[in-house]
């Protein structure tokens, strides 16, 4: 056998090692042979090969001749491999040393070859047992090396070859089981490897889909059964959820429809809801209302006492122009917080329903597909599409409905006008949900349909480039429940309980009964403008510069709300400036003023790119709302809370673009 290794590597010493170092290494290697169960005979052969290498490397003449031969070989074959010619009796020991020298892949391939006819050893011989064991150990190590290089499918194929070899030999059931466990643990990585490859490699993509299908079926659905959960190497539920979210972006909406439908038909009830979402995404993105009708029909067949289908049935009927049924579904909502949101919406019921539907589409329906654009949900374009109009007209004629898509479009535009002034709502209702109840839900239910999935968005913004207005939606990593735009006003009692909304999250449309909804820290009797007089132009702002910009925003805003002039445009974009101006105008019209004090105590950079910086800031503040005669209408004690700030670069200048109150 020509073993692809030289004497230095076989012994484990450097080419420059002195004779004394060679002998010390020989002693160490002989005293620590592998203990996985090799026969005594092969271990003696291993020690003999190590001594031969040490003898050659400690003899000056022999070593010089050997090094010269190595040099000649490297010059004539730059990419060639130095080999040792071993007698048949020492082949297994040589392969063992090759495996020990980090040559697991070569050792496995040669061991497998040695177990094939006509080279196969005698059945029941020590050589057969040693080669079989060595093949299993080398196969597992070679797969680990491939996995470390992110070549997951290559690692899996090695394990499959090793398992097939062990099955044929039938000698080492424990080793075979370890290889099978390693292969099972590799499955999610294989799927990700195959699905994320270039779209031209359809063979790999189809193998990935097949493996994903097999994985979910083996689990018993998206929620693993107890029997699967105890299998060695299997993903726990939390890791599977993360994996599932990661791979969805490599799948088309049609592929997800096919997968979810198949899993649902096989008894995985948790996949039925995802089928509804995928059908809705396909229908809305492709302007195919018949898909939405299928989604509505499927949703009505789902049976789960913990789920309230009414909000989604309402959205689907609304998109199909069935205003009457949509209104009926929204009137039967179970969640009291959502009911309150609709009651307090500044527009009429149809306007609120359109607004809610848009938020649902943008947040929960459209993200997560390779071929669906989740940005900029445009209901105007949906209802203006000829195919949609034709489908809705056919349904109207069939059901003799009197209200069509034109009225919905008008209501949506009206909702936009009314909603530009909507304020930040409290997230307090989420805290009232029993954590045990939500923890017991399947992850897909927590994401899309948990009892308190109606958290309002942090701020209202105008949609750019279209005639209707929308709302900015709060982004989260794993539990992105549908968000609703803000209720127009909050009572003083609600703000006192909340106590954690950021100074900026205030309404731009308020009435005479609206009290200040900005908790601040300690009051300053005389505020001075502190917004930077010069814009922040640094390509890579320091934390001190970022903190100064945020503090400038808070101070200048507080100054403006107290009735003094301040230049906010240096630190914030125009929509935020206008919001503060509208709030001050409302206070002025009501004959009241605010004294507020806010200070940034700490900041942490969460994400940084050349055009965007996301920060977590701790803010300390308090406030006081006063009537014209100086009477204190409301007062908030000093409070600390966390706010997420998003800074963007407008040309060369950094400004505040958005903020998300935390806790």
N, C-alpha and C positions, 0 to 999 in steps of 0.2 A: 504494500500500500504506500502511495505517495502522500504523506501527511502534509497539508498546507500550513506548515509552521517551522520556524527555525529554532536552533538550540537555545538562543537567548530567551525567546518568548516562551518556549516549552518549560524552561526552568523558572522563568519569571524574574529575569535580571536585566539590567541595562546593558547595551553593547559596550559600554565603557567600564563595566563592573570589574573590580580587581579580583584576583583569585580568592582572596580571603572572603570577600562578599559573596562570591559564587558558592563557596563551601558552607557559609552560614545559611544561605538560602536553601541549599540542598538539605541541610539538617531540618530546617523548618518545614519544608514540603514533605519530607519523609515522615515526620512526626505528626502530621495532620492530614491523613488521607480522607477522602470523602466517606461519610458514614451512612449513606442512604440505603445500603444493603448489597453492595457489590461483593462478589466472591473473594475469598482470601487469595486465590490464584491470580486474579487480575490485579489485585492491589500489590502483590509482589512484583508483577511485571511492570506496574507503574513505577515502583521504586527503582527498579533496574534501569528503566529508561531515563529517569532523573539522574541517576549516578553516571550513566554514559555521557549525558550532556555536560555534567559537571566535570568529568574527567577531561573531555575535549577542551572545555573553556579554561581549565586550570593548567593545561600543558601549553607552554609558550609557542612551541613550533606548530603543534596541531591547530591552535587557535589562530595563529597568523595565517596558516594555509586556508583555514575555513573562512576567515574574514576576507581574504583575497578572492576566494571563490564567490562569496556573496557580492563583492564589489563588481566582479566581472559580470555576474548575472544581472545586477541592477543597471549596468551600462548597456548591455545588449538587449535587455527586456525591461525597460523602465517600469512597466506596469505588471511585470511578472511576479509570481508568488514563489518564494523559496519553499522547497519541500524536503521532507525527510523520508527516505525510503526505509520502511519498516517491514520486518518479516511478518508473515501471516500470524505467527504465534503472539505477536505484540500489538496487533492492530487495535484490539479493544482498549488496551492500556493507552495507546497513543491517542485514540479518540477521546478517552477520558481526560487526558492532559490538554487536548485541544479545547474541550468544553470548559475546563478550568481556566484556560487562558482567554476567556471571553470570546471563544469561537463557537458559540452555541448553535448558530445556524448551520455552519459547515459540519459540526459534529452530528447534528440531527440528520442532515441529508446523507452523510456517509454511513451512519448507523442504520438508517432505513434501507439504504442500498445494500448493506451487508446482510440484512435480514431477508432479502429477495433472492429467489433462485437465480442462477445456480450457486450463488455464494452463501446461501442460507446455511447456518450451522446445524448440527444434528439436533433433532428434537430432544428437549430435556437436558441438553448439555449446559455446562456453566457459561460457555460463550454465548449461547442463545439467551440465557437469563440476563447476563451482563449487558448485552447489546439492547435488549428490550428495555431494561431499566434506564440505560443511558439515553436511548431515544426519547423516552418520556420526559426525563429531566431536561435534556437539551431542547426539546420542543417547547416546553413551558418557558424556559429562559429566553429562547429566541423570540417567542411571541411577546414577551415583556419588552425586549429591546425594540421590536417593531412598534409596539404601542407607545413607548417613550418617544419615538420619532413621529408619532401621530399617523402612522400607517396602520390604521385599525383593521381594514379589510385584509391586508397582507398578514397581520397577526392572526386574524381569525382563520384564514386558510391554512396557516401552519398548525393551528390547534386542531382543525378538522383532519388534516393529514395524520397528526399524532394520534387522534382518537381512533381513526380507521385502522392504524397500525396496531394499536393496543387491542382493539376488538379482534383483529385477525390472529394476534398472538395468544390472546386469552390468558395471559399470565398474571397481570398486575391490575386487579380491579380497582384498588385504591388510587393508583396513578391515573388510570383512565377516568375515574370520577373527578379527580382534581383538574384534569384537562377539560372535562365537560363543564365543571363549575367556572373555570376561567373563560371558556367560550360563552357561557350564558352571561357572565358579567360584562363581556365585551359587546354584547348585542346593541345597547343604545349607542355606543361609540361607532359601531359599524354602520348603523342606520344614518347617523349624522354624517359620517364620512361619505357614504354612497349618495345621499340626497343632496349634499352640498357641492357635488362635483359639477363640472361644466354641463350645461343643458344638452349639449351634443352627445354626451355619454348616456344615452337612454337605457342601455343595458344595466349600468350601475344604478340609475334612478329606479328602474323597475325592481331590481333586487332589494333596494332600500325600502320601497313600498311593501314588498312581500314580507320582509323582516319585521317592519313596523306592524303590519297586520297580525303576524304570528305572535309578536310580543304582547299586544293588547289582548288578543284572544286568550293567550296563556295566563294573563293576569286576571281574566274574568271581566275585563272592561277597564275603564280608566281608573277606577278604584280597585286596587288589588284585593283578591280574595285572601282569606287567612292562609289557605294552603300554599298560595304562591308567595306570600310575604315571608315565609320562613325558609324559602329555598336559598342555599348559599349563593352569593354573588348577585342576587336579585336587587333591583333598586328599591329603596324604601319609597314611601308615597311622596315625600317632599322632593326627593331627587327626581322621581319620575315626572312630577309636575313641572319642574324646571326644564327637564329634557323635552317634554312635550311642547312647552311653549317655544323652545328654541328651534325645534324642527318644523313647526308650522309654517314659518316664513319661507321654507324651501318647497312647500306644496302649493299647487294651484287650488283655487276654490273648488273646481270640479273634482279633483283628487280627494279633497277633504269631504265633499258631499258623498262620494262613493265609499270612502272608508267609514265615516260615521254611520251611514245607512246600513252598511254591512254589519258593523258591530252591534247596532241596535237590533237588527233582525236576528242576530245570534244570541240575544238575551241581555246585552249590555245596555240597560235602561239609561245609564248616564250619558250615552252617546246620542240619544234622541234629541236632547236640547241643542247639542252642537250641530246636529243636522239642520235644525231650524235656523240657526245663525248662518250656517254656510249657504243654505238656500236663499236666505235674505240677502246676503252679501253678493251672491251671484246675480240675483234678480235686479238689485239696485244698481250695481256697477255696470251691468250689461244692458240695462233698460229692458229687462224681461220680466214684466209683472206676473207672468204665469208662475215663475219660481216663487214669488212672494205668496201666491195663492197656495202653492204646495206647502210652503213653510207654515202658513196659517192652519192648513188642514192637519199637518203633522203635529203642530203645537196642541191642537185640540184633542189629540189622541193620547198625549202624555199624561200619565197619572202619578202625581206625587203630592201628598198632602202638605208638604213643606213649601211648595212653589205656588206663587200667585201668577197665573198666566195672563191676568187682565191687562197689565201695562203693555205687554208685547202684542197681545191680540189687538189692543187699541192702536198701536203703531202700525201693524200690518194692515188693518182695515183702513186706517187713514191714508196710507200709501196707495191703497187700491181704490181710493175715492169713496169709500163707504163710511161717510161721516156719521151717519146715524148709529151704526153698530159700534164704531170707534168710541163715540160719546158714551154709549151704554157700557162698554168695557171699562172706560176710565172712571165711570161713576161707581163701579163695583170694586174699586181698589181696596186691598186689605190694609196696606201700610198707612198708618195715621200721619206719618211725616209727609208722605207723598200727597195724601189728601189735603193736608194743610198747605203744601206748596201750590197746588192747583187753586185752592181757595184764595190765596194771597197774591196770585199772579196779577200783574198790572193790566194785562190784556184780558180779552174774553176767553171762554173755555176753549174754543177752537184754536185761538192763537197760542194758548198754553200747550195744547196737545201737539201742535206743529213744532213748537219749540222743544218740547220733550222728545219728540220723535227724532229730530235732527241730532240732539245730543246722544241719543241711544245709537243711532247709525254710526256717528263719528267715533264714539268711544268703544262700543262693545261689538258691533257687527262687522265693520269693514277692516279693522286691523288684523293682521295675522295670516295673510295670503300672499303668495308670490306674485300673483297677477292682478291684484286689486289695489287701487289707489285709495288710501284711507283719509287723505287730506281734503279739506274743502267740500263738505257735503252740501250740495246745491239742490234744494227742493224745487226751486224755480225750474231748473233744467230738467228735473225728473218729470214734473207735471207738464212741461212744454214739449216733451218728447212725443212724436207722433204715435209710436208703438204703444206708449203708456196711455195716451189719450184714447186710442182706438180700443185698447183692452178695457179701460174704465168705462167707455161709452157702451161697450157690449154688456158689461156687468150692470150698468145703469138701466139699460133697456130690459135686461133679464129680470132685474129686481124692482123695476119701476122706481128707481131712486131719483130724488129731486135735487140733491146737492151734489155737485160735481167737483172736478179738480180745480176749476177756476176759482171757486170760493175758498178752497183750501189755500191756494197760492196767495190770494188776497189776504186771508187771515194770517198767513205766515209773514207777509210783508208788514202787516200791522203789528204783529208780535215783535218783529225786529225793531220798529220805531219805538214801541213801548218799553222794550227791554234794554235799550242802550243805557238807561239810567238805573238798572237793577243793581242792588248792592250785594256785598259779601254776606252769605248766610252762615249761621253757626253750624259747626260739625258736631254739635253736642249730641245729636240723636244717635250717631254711631256709637257713642260711648254707652248708650243705654242698652245696647244689644247684649244679651247674655253671651259671654265668650264661650261657654260650654255649648250653646246652641250652634254658633257659627263653626266651632271646631269640629262638631259632629257632622257638618255638611260635607258632601263631596266637593273637591276643589273646583270643579266646573260650576257648581252651584254657588260657591262662595264668590267666584269671580263675576258671574253674570246675574245672579238672581237671589242673593241673600236678603233676609228681611229688611236690613237697613242699607240698601244699595242705592239710596237716593241722596247721596251727599251732594250738596250744591257746589258749584264751581267757585273758584276764588275770586274771579273778577270778570266783568262784562266787557267785551270788546266788539268793535265793528268788524264784520267780514270785509276784507279788501277785495275790490274788483267785482262785487255783485251788488244788487240793489237791496238785498235783505240783510238784516243784522243777525249775528250769531253770538256765541258765548265761548270764552276761553275755558277749556276743560283741564282740570287738575290731572297731571300725569303721575301714575304710580306704577311699581314694578310688577307686582303679582296680583293684587286684588283690585283691578281697575273697574269697580262697579260703575254703572252708568251715572253720570253727573247731571244735575239739573242746574240751570242758571239761577241766579240769586233772587230771593224774594225782595220786593222793593223796599221794605222797611222792617226794622226790628224794634221791639219795645225795650225800654230801659232795663226791665227785669231780665229779659233774655240776654242782654249784653252783660249784665252783672253776673249772671250764672256762667256765661261763656268765658268772659275775662281773658281770652287768649287770642282774639282776633288782632291782626296787625294794624298799626296806625293807618296804613294805606287803604285797607279793605273797607271802604266806606261807600255809601250810596251817592250817586250823582243826581238822583231824583229823590227828594225827601218832601214830606209834608209838614204841617205845623206841629204834628204830634211826635215827629221823629226826634229822638234824643241821640246824642253823639254815640257812635259805636266804635270808638277808638280808645281802648285802655292805654294809658301812658304811665310814666314812672313817678317823678316828683316835679312839682310845678315850679316854673321859673317866672318870677314877677315881670321881668323885662327880657324879651326875646330879641336877639340880634340876628340879622341874616347871616347864615353860615354856609350857604351853598357856594361851592367854589366859583370864583369869578372867572376862572379860566377852565376850559373843557379838559377832560382827561384824555390825552392823546397818546399815551405810552403804548407801544406795541405789546408789552408784557407788564401790565400794572402789578405793583407790589401789593401785599395785603394791606399795608398802611394806606396806599392810594385808594384801594377798593373800599376800605372802611370809611375813609374820608368822604368818598362819593356818596355812600349810603347815609352817613350822618348828615351830609349836606342836604340830601333829599328830605330826611325827617325834620330837620330844623327849619328849612325853608318852607316846607309844607305847613308845619305848625305855625310859623309866622304868618303865612297867608290866611290860615283859618282863624287866626286871632284878629284879622282885619288889616294887617300891615302888608305892604308890597314885598314881593320876593320873586327872584328869578329862578323858576323851577326848570326852565328849558335847558339849563346848563347840565342838569343831572338826569332828566327824565324825558321820555318821548312825549309827543304832543297829546296822545289820548289820556295819559295819566295826568298831565297838567290840566287839561280841560275838566277832568273829573273833580279835581280839587277846586277849580274855579266854580263849577256848578254847585258843589257842596257849600262853598262860602256864600254864594248868591242865595241859596236856600236859607241858610242861617240868617243872613242879613235881612231877607224878606220877613222872616219870623221874629226879628228883633232880638236875636240872641248871638252869643259869641262863644268861642272855645278857647280855653287856655290849656295847652298840652305840652308835655315834655317827654321826649323820647331820646334814648341814647343807645347806640350799638355797643354792647359790652364785649362780645367776642364774635369772630367770624371764622368760618371754615370753608375753603374752596372745595366744592364737590366735583366740579367738572370744569375743564378749561380748554378752549380751542381758540384759534386766531380770531374768530368772530363772535364767540359766545362764552360767557363765564357764569356758572351757577354757584351760588354761595348759600351756606346756612349761617344765619346770624342770630345771636341772642339779643333780644331787645328788652330794655327796661323802660317802663313808661307809666304815666298816670294822666288823668284828664279832669277837666272841670267845665261843665256847661253852665253858662250864666245868662240871665235875662238882661234886658237893657238897663234895669235899675240896680244891677249887681247881685240880684238874688241867685243863689246857686240852685239850678234846676236839677242837676245830676252831677255825681262825682264818682270817679273810679279810683280805688286805692292803688298804690304802686304794685305793678305786676311784671313778672318776667315771662317771656314766651319766645318761641323759635319761629323764624320766618325764612322761607326760601326766596331768595332774590335771583332774578335772571337779568344779567347785563348783556347788552348787544352792542356791536360796533356799527355805528352809522357813519360810513365813510371812514374817517380817521378818529372819530370821537366815540368814547364809551358813554352810554346812557342806560338808565334803568328801563327795562322793557316790560317786566311783569314781576309779580310777587305772589307767593302762596303762603298764607298764614298756617302755622303749624300748631304745636301744643306747648 
